[in-house]
Amino acid sequence: MATNLVSTGVAAKQLGIDRGTLLRWWHKGLVTAAYVTPGGHARWNLEELEAELRSQWKREE
């Protein structure tokens, strides 16, 4: 596992959204976690997550 991965709470805070919102997006398949722990916890690469969200928002415009 790469060291630049962060927890869902940290990723959500960095994005300025609620942790539950990020989890809902993940469970709906709107965003992809960089890694999922054996316990089922998502770990996020912030650069990839932000790029994924930017790409989705551009498609909606």
C-alpha positions as CSV (number, residue, x, y, z in Angstrom):
1,M,0.0,0.0,0.0
2,A,1.4,3.4,-1.0
3,T,2.1,5.9,1.8
4,N,0.2,8.8,0.1
5,L,-3.2,7.2,0.8
6,V,-5.6,8.8,3.3
7,S,-8.7,7.6,5.2
8,T,-12.2,8.5,4.2
9,G,-12.4,11.2,6.9
10,V,-9.2,12.9,5.8
11,A,-10.2,12.8,2.1
12,A,-13.7,14.2,2.8
13,K,-12.2,17.0,5.0
14,Q,-9.8,17.9,2.2
15,L,-12.7,18.0,-0.3
16,G,-14.8,20.1,2.0
17,I,-17.6,17.5,2.2
18,D,-19.0,15.2,4.9
19,R,-17.5,11.8,5.4
20,G,-20.9,10.2,4.8
21,T,-21.2,11.9,1.4
22,L,-17.9,10.4,0.2
23,L,-18.9,7.0,1.5
24,R,-22.3,7.2,-0.4
25,W,-20.5,8.2,-3.6
26,W,-18.1,5.3,-3.2
27,H,-20.9,2.8,-2.5
28,K,-22.9,4.1,-5.5
29,G,-19.8,3.7,-7.7
30,L,-19.4,7.4,-8.4
31,V,-15.8,7.4,-7.1
32,T,-13.2,4.7,-6.7
33,A,-11.0,4.1,-3.7
34,A,-7.3,3.6,-4.4
35,Y,-7.2,0.7,-1.9
36,V,-9.6,-1.2,0.3
37,T,-8.3,-2.7,3.5
38,P,-9.0,-6.3,4.5
39,G,-11.5,-4.8,6.9
40,G,-13.4,-3.0,4.1
41,H,-12.1,0.5,4.8
42,A,-11.4,2.7,1.8
43,R,-8.1,4.5,1.4
44,W,-7.9,7.4,-1.1
45,N,-5.2,9.0,-3.2
46,L,-6.3,12.6,-3.1
47,E,-4.9,13.6,-6.5
48,E,-6.7,10.7,-8.2
49,L,-9.9,11.4,-6.3
50,E,-9.9,15.1,-7.2
51,A,-9.2,14.3,-10.8
52,E,-12.0,11.7,-10.9
53,L,-14.5,14.3,-9.4
54,R,-13.4,17.0,-11.9
55,S,-13.9,14.6,-14.7
56,Q,-17.4,13.8,-13.6
57,W,-18.4,17.4,-13.1
58,K,-17.1,18.3,-16.6
59,R,-19.3,15.5,-18.1
60,E,-22.4,16.9,-16.3
61,E,-21.9,20.4,-17.7
